[in-house]
Amino acid sequence: MTPSETTPAILKVIDTLDHPHGNRILRTRVLEGIPPTVDQLKSSWLIARSPDGIEVELRVIGFPVFGGKLSDARIRSTGRVDLVIEGNGDVGSISRAWELYRIGPRATR
């Protein structure tokens, strides 16, 4: 196995949108590591880190379907995943170039 096949995924934010119900949509791309599965992402907690080192904890609450239903095969083939998120802290400050780490049940620092 190569290091990227054993490394947890790091997602890079490539675009952000306001969700109509007050949350945020993050369009992301797998930067390195194993692409996460849909089950790993559902209700998972993430740490978003800015290029300046600011960190915000957030939770995946769903997936927008404007590009079609999300599947593990789609994530693996495209390396992209769109997430509807809510968070602790200022999730509105999350923008392009932020990175998402620690996909899991509850992010701990």
Secondary structure, 3 states (H helix, E strand, C coil): CCHHHHCCCEEEEEEEEECCCCCEEEEEEEEECCCCCHHHHCCCEEEEECCCCCEEEEEEEECCCCCCCCCHHHHHHHCEEEEEEEEECCHHHCCCCCEEEEEECCCCC
